[in-house]
Amino acid sequence: MGEEVRVLDRRIGLEQEFFLVDASGRPSERADEFLERCRAATGQDSACFAPEFVTGLVEVNTPPVRTLSDLEREYTQNLLLALRTAHSLGLRLYPLGTYPLPIEPEVREELDYMVQVSTVGPERFVDAGRCAGTHLHLELSPGTVDAQAGISASASAAARKELLNLYNLATALDPALVALTRSCPYFEGRRTGMASRTIHYRGSAIFGWEGVYTELPQVGALLPYADDAEHLVRQQFDRYRAWLTAMDRAGVERDLFIEAGGDLLRPAWNPVRLNRQGTLELRGMDSNYPGIILTAAAMILGAADRVRRENLDVVPDEGTRSFEVTEDVLRVPGFGRLGGELLYAAVTGGARDETVATYLDSILEFTGVEDERLTRLLRDRRTTGMYPTTEAGIFEGCAPHLSEDEGLRLVLEACDELEAQVSHLDRSRRRGEEPADVP
């Protein structure tokens, strides 16, 4: 019983980015008007509805909660309010990871964003505004994270161990989350054949993916596992120095970064990062439909809870190809395999690649499938031999290039599906039933 209480002491939170579109499906830059009305509807300056760095993207968040059920409730309620507000303005929320047609995002003229644009380069950085992601926060022991030192000097040995194991677990989960949450197969009107958001946001010089952080992998790529807490701290400082060096190279004054609130943890847009709010943040998921987001959340939380509950050490092993538990150790693939073969397969073949599917099998076996969503996911795998994804459902029969009419139809169909799934979730919640059987 004591172990269970310790697990429940940790809270979770979710952030999801959405494209604002008008009734025709074309991008809208009315984020500020939308957000102002959302906040007015809540009667407070709610952080649950937040701006993004471009005026065509908005973020819908949950407050910190303690269970997946609470997360679903808050997520559903906030999405309902956001959808109603959008409709009152003649707008809609498009929920997938990339907008399928060409767009020219408008970056907000705020110092923090201007520093990023100037450092990365305007032509490269603009792709960040063409992508939408979902972030899950796992709360750490209070006082563990220090924005000036990475890990607080006063953090206990137990807190450091918890952070290290969750950090390595989150790193090991990343290729699986990329594959499972692949959403829109199009980017700027072209079918990429790969995980569109991942290649255009993260980028990779190793794999030849041109993205925002191709030339700055320290601040945007999946970083290696941490050997110990000291190694994790060194990663934070190495990344910070890499960012300052990039600023120098671009002719950006370092004082501007400090003035904009820059600290050790600020230049971190990696798929797994320490957050100054005292959380470990998983940022590798596409924006997607609620059914997919909550399924991925159930998998992450199930894995994290088991690591905490059984006090498992998460140990990378180059000889391991999947999640394997031996006594009090969870062995996961070493980073050479994880950041190489597995990530490449997740971005190219996705969940239909048997290497990735087998890896997902091992994660679900480790996590357990007590959650109804995970049960359905495994049932689909056993029935069809594959894991279903939003992207695969769109991909079938789609042309390599989209006309404007085809792209707008895809956008509006995605908006319709979002609204249908949120409505299902709300009705199920009101009836006190199991989560709605949504794709």
WONORJO-V146245 format. One record per residue. N is the residue number from 0. PHI is phi as a letter, one per 40 degrees, with the letter a starting at -180 (* if undefined). BURIAL is # if it has 9 or more other C-alpha atoms within 8 Angstrom, else .. Layout:
BEGIN
n=N phi=PHI burial=BURIAL
n=N phi=PHI burial=BURIAL
END
This chain:
BEGIN
n=0 phi=* burial=.
n=1 phi=c burial=.
n=2 phi=c burial=.
n=3 phi=c burial=.
n=4 phi=c burial=.
n=5 phi=c burial=#
n=6 phi=c burial=#
n=7 phi=c burial=#
n=8 phi=c burial=.
n=9 phi=c burial=#
n=10 phi=b burial=#
n=11 phi=b burial=#
n=12 phi=a burial=#
n=13 phi=b burial=#
n=14 phi=b burial=#
n=15 phi=b burial=#
n=16 phi=c burial=#
n=17 phi=b burial=#
n=18 phi=c burial=#
n=19 phi=c burial=#
n=20 phi=b burial=#
n=21 phi=c burial=#
n=22 phi=c burial=.
n=23 phi=c burial=.
n=24 phi=g burial=#
n=25 phi=c burial=.
n=26 phi=d burial=#
n=27 phi=b burial=#
n=28 phi=b burial=#
n=29 phi=c burial=#
n=30 phi=d burial=#
n=31 phi=c burial=.
n=32 phi=c burial=.
n=33 phi=c burial=#
n=34 phi=c burial=#
n=35 phi=c burial=.
n=36 phi=c burial=#
n=37 phi=c burial=#
n=38 phi=c burial=#
n=39 phi=c burial=#
n=40 phi=c burial=.
n=41 phi=c burial=.
n=42 phi=g burial=.
n=43 phi=a burial=.
n=44 phi=c burial=.
n=45 phi=c burial=.
n=46 phi=c burial=.
n=47 phi=c burial=#
n=48 phi=b burial=#
n=49 phi=b burial=#
n=50 phi=c burial=#
n=51 phi=b burial=.
n=52 phi=c burial=#
n=53 phi=b burial=#
n=54 phi=c burial=#
n=55 phi=b burial=#
n=56 phi=b burial=#
n=57 phi=b burial=#
n=58 phi=b burial=#
n=59 phi=b burial=#
n=60 phi=b burial=#
n=61 phi=b burial=#
n=62 phi=c burial=.
n=63 phi=c burial=.
n=64 phi=b burial=#
n=65 phi=b burial=#
n=66 phi=b burial=#
n=67 phi=c burial=#
n=68 phi=c burial=.
n=69 phi=c burial=#
n=70 phi=c burial=#
n=71 phi=c burial=#
n=72 phi=c burial=#
n=73 phi=c burial=#
n=74 phi=d burial=#
n=75 phi=c burial=#
n=76 phi=c burial=#
n=77 phi=c burial=#
n=78 phi=c burial=#
n=79 phi=d burial=#
n=80 phi=c burial=#
n=81 phi=c burial=#
n=82 phi=c burial=#
n=83 phi=c burial=.
n=84 phi=c burial=#
n=85 phi=d burial=#
n=86 phi=c burial=#
n=87 phi=c burial=.
n=88 phi=b burial=.
n=89 phi=g burial=.
n=90 phi=b burial=#
n=91 phi=a burial=#
n=92 phi=b burial=#
n=93 phi=c burial=#
n=94 phi=c burial=#
n=95 phi=c burial=#
n=96 phi=c burial=#
n=97 phi=b burial=#
n=98 phi=c burial=#
n=99 phi=c burial=#
n=100 phi=b burial=#
n=101 phi=d burial=.
n=102 phi=a burial=.
n=103 phi=b burial=.
n=104 phi=c burial=#
n=105 phi=b burial=#
n=106 phi=c burial=#
n=107 phi=c burial=.
n=108 phi=c burial=.
n=109 phi=b burial=.
n=110 phi=d burial=.
n=111 phi=d burial=#
n=112 phi=c burial=#
n=113 phi=c burial=#
n=114 phi=c burial=#
n=115 phi=c burial=#
n=116 phi=d burial=#
n=117 phi=c burial=#
n=118 phi=c burial=#
n=119 phi=c burial=#
n=120 phi=h burial=#
n=121 phi=d burial=.
n=122 phi=c burial=.
n=123 phi=c burial=#
n=124 phi=c burial=#
n=125 phi=c burial=#
n=126 phi=c burial=#
n=127 phi=c burial=#
n=128 phi=c burial=#
n=129 phi=b burial=#
n=130 phi=b burial=#
n=131 phi=b burial=#
n=132 phi=b burial=#
n=133 phi=b burial=#
n=134 phi=b burial=#
n=135 phi=b burial=#
n=136 phi=b burial=#
n=137 phi=b burial=#
n=138 phi=c burial=#
n=139 phi=b burial=#
n=140 phi=d burial=.
n=141 phi=d burial=.
n=142 phi=g burial=#
n=143 phi=c burial=#
n=144 phi=c burial=#
n=145 phi=b burial=#
n=146 phi=c burial=#
n=147 phi=c burial=.
n=148 phi=b burial=#
n=149 phi=g burial=#
n=150 phi=b burial=#
n=151 phi=c burial=#
n=152 phi=c burial=.
n=153 phi=c burial=.
n=154 phi=c burial=#
n=155 phi=c burial=.
n=156 phi=c burial=.
n=157 phi=c burial=.
n=158 phi=c burial=#
n=159 phi=c burial=#
n=160 phi=c burial=#
n=161 phi=d burial=#
n=162 phi=c burial=#
n=163 phi=d burial=#
n=164 phi=c burial=#
n=165 phi=c burial=#
n=166 phi=c burial=#
n=167 phi=c burial=#
n=168 phi=c burial=#
n=169 phi=c burial=#
n=170 phi=c burial=#
n=171 phi=c burial=#
n=172 phi=c burial=#
n=173 phi=d burial=#
n=174 phi=d burial=#
n=175 phi=c burial=#
n=176 phi=c burial=#
n=177 phi=d burial=#
n=178 phi=c burial=#
n=179 phi=c burial=#
n=180 phi=b burial=#
n=181 phi=d burial=#
n=182 phi=b burial=#
n=183 phi=b burial=#
n=184 phi=c burial=#
n=185 phi=b burial=#
n=186 phi=a burial=#
n=187 phi=f burial=#
n=188 phi=g burial=#
n=189 phi=b burial=#
n=190 phi=c burial=#
n=191 phi=c burial=#
n=192 phi=g burial=.
n=193 phi=b burial=#
n=194 phi=c burial=#
n=195 phi=d burial=#
n=196 phi=c burial=#
n=197 phi=c burial=#
n=198 phi=c burial=#
n=199 phi=c burial=#
n=200 phi=c burial=#
n=201 phi=c burial=#
n=202 phi=g burial=#
n=203 phi=a burial=#
n=204 phi=c burial=#
n=205 phi=c burial=.
n=206 phi=c burial=.
n=207 phi=g burial=.
n=208 phi=c burial=#
n=209 phi=c burial=#
n=210 phi=a burial=#
n=211 phi=d burial=#
n=212 phi=b burial=#
n=213 phi=d burial=#
n=214 phi=c burial=.
n=215 phi=b burial=#
n=216 phi=c burial=#
n=217 phi=c burial=#
n=218 phi=b burial=#
n=219 phi=b burial=#
n=220 phi=c burial=#
n=221 phi=c burial=#
n=222 phi=c burial=.
n=223 phi=c burial=.
n=224 phi=d burial=#
n=225 phi=c burial=#
n=226 phi=c burial=.
n=227 phi=a burial=.
n=228 phi=c burial=#
n=229 phi=c burial=.
n=230 phi=c burial=#
n=231 phi=c burial=#
n=232 phi=c burial=#
n=233 phi=c burial=.
n=234 phi=d burial=.
n=235 phi=c burial=#
n=236 phi=c burial=#
n=237 phi=c burial=#
n=238 phi=c burial=#
n=239 phi=d burial=#
n=240 phi=c burial=.
n=241 phi=c burial=#
n=242 phi=c burial=#
n=243 phi=c burial=#
n=244 phi=c burial=.
n=245 phi=c burial=#
n=246 phi=c burial=#
n=247 phi=d burial=#
n=248 phi=c burial=.
n=249 phi=c burial=#
n=250 phi=g burial=.
n=251 phi=c burial=#
n=252 phi=c burial=.
n=253 phi=c burial=#
n=254 phi=d burial=.
n=255 phi=c burial=#
n=256 phi=c burial=#
n=257 phi=c burial=#
n=258 phi=c burial=.
n=259 phi=c burial=.
n=260 phi=g burial=.
n=261 phi=c burial=#
n=262 phi=a burial=#
n=263 phi=d burial=#
n=264 phi=c burial=#
n=265 phi=c burial=.
n=266 phi=c burial=#
n=267 phi=b burial=#
n=268 phi=b burial=.
n=269 phi=c burial=#
n=270 phi=c burial=#
n=271 phi=b burial=#
n=272 phi=a burial=#
n=273 phi=c burial=#
n=274 phi=b burial=#
n=275 phi=c burial=#
n=276 phi=c burial=.
n=277 phi=g burial=#
n=278 phi=b burial=#
n=279 phi=c burial=#
n=280 phi=b burial=#
n=281 phi=c burial=#
n=282 phi=b burial=#
n=283 phi=c burial=#
n=284 phi=c burial=#
n=285 phi=c burial=#
n=286 phi=c burial=#
n=287 phi=a burial=#
n=288 phi=c burial=#
n=289 phi=d burial=#
n=290 phi=d burial=#
n=291 phi=c burial=#
n=292 phi=c burial=#
n=293 phi=c burial=#
n=294 phi=c burial=#
n=295 phi=c burial=#
n=296 phi=c burial=#
n=297 phi=c burial=#
n=298 phi=c burial=#
n=299 phi=c burial=#
n=300 phi=c burial=#
n=301 phi=c burial=#
n=302 phi=c burial=#
n=303 phi=c burial=#
n=304 phi=c burial=#
n=305 phi=c burial=#
n=306 phi=d burial=#
n=307 phi=c burial=#
n=308 phi=c burial=#
n=309 phi=c burial=.
n=310 phi=f burial=.
n=311 phi=c burial=#
n=312 phi=c burial=#
n=313 phi=c burial=#
n=314 phi=b burial=#
n=315 phi=c burial=#
n=316 phi=a burial=#
n=317 phi=c burial=#
n=318 phi=c burial=.
n=319 phi=b burial=#
n=320 phi=b burial=#
n=321 phi=a burial=#
n=322 phi=c burial=#
n=323 phi=b burial=#
n=324 phi=b burial=#
n=325 phi=b burial=.
n=326 phi=f burial=.
n=327 phi=b burial=#
n=328 phi=b burial=#
n=329 phi=b burial=#
n=330 phi=c burial=#
n=331 phi=b burial=#
n=332 phi=d burial=#
n=333 phi=c burial=#
n=334 phi=c burial=#
n=335 phi=d burial=.
n=336 phi=c burial=#
n=337 phi=c burial=#
n=338 phi=c burial=#
n=339 phi=b burial=#
n=340 phi=d burial=#
n=341 phi=c burial=#
n=342 phi=c burial=#
n=343 phi=c burial=#
n=344 phi=c burial=#
n=345 phi=c burial=#
n=346 phi=c burial=#
n=347 phi=c burial=#
n=348 phi=c burial=#
n=349 phi=g burial=#
n=350 phi=c burial=#
n=351 phi=c burial=#
n=352 phi=c burial=#
n=353 phi=c burial=.
n=354 phi=c burial=.
n=355 phi=c burial=#
n=356 phi=c burial=#
n=357 phi=c burial=#
n=358 phi=c burial=#
n=359 phi=c burial=#
n=360 phi=d burial=.
n=361 phi=c burial=#
n=362 phi=c burial=#
n=363 phi=c burial=#
n=364 phi=c burial=.
n=365 phi=c burial=#
n=366 phi=c burial=#
n=367 phi=g burial=.
n=368 phi=b burial=#
n=369 phi=c burial=.
n=370 phi=c burial=.
n=371 phi=c burial=#
n=372 phi=c burial=#
n=373 phi=c burial=#
n=374 phi=c burial=#
n=375 phi=c burial=.
n=376 phi=c burial=#
n=377 phi=c burial=#
n=378 phi=c burial=.
n=379 phi=c burial=#
n=380 phi=c burial=#
n=381 phi=c burial=.
n=382 phi=c burial=.
n=383 phi=b burial=.
n=384 phi=g burial=.
n=385 phi=b burial=#
n=386 phi=c burial=#
n=387 phi=c burial=#
n=388 phi=b burial=#
n=389 phi=c burial=#
n=390 phi=d burial=#
n=391 phi=c burial=#
n=392 phi=c burial=.
n=393 phi=c burial=#
n=394 phi=c burial=.
n=395 phi=c burial=.
n=396 phi=g burial=.
n=397 phi=c burial=.
n=398 phi=c burial=.
n=399 phi=c burial=.
n=400 phi=b burial=.
n=401 phi=c burial=#
n=402 phi=c burial=.
n=403 phi=c burial=.
n=404 phi=c burial=.
n=405 phi=c burial=.
n=406 phi=c burial=#
n=407 phi=c burial=#
n=408 phi=c burial=#
n=409 phi=c burial=#
n=410 phi=d burial=#
n=411 phi=c burial=#
n=412 phi=c burial=.
n=413 phi=c burial=#
n=414 phi=c burial=#
n=415 phi=c burial=.
n=416 phi=c burial=#
n=417 phi=d burial=#
n=418 phi=c burial=#
n=419 phi=c burial=.
n=420 phi=c burial=#
n=421 phi=c burial=#
n=422 phi=c burial=#
n=423 phi=d burial=#
n=424 phi=c burial=#
n=425 phi=c burial=#
n=426 phi=c burial=.
n=427 phi=c burial=#
n=428 phi=c burial=#
n=429 phi=c burial=.
n=430 phi=c burial=.
n=431 phi=g burial=.
n=432 phi=c burial=.
n=433 phi=c burial=.
n=434 phi=d burial=#
n=435 phi=d burial=.
n=436 phi=c burial=.
n=437 phi=b burial=.
n=438 phi=c burial=.
END
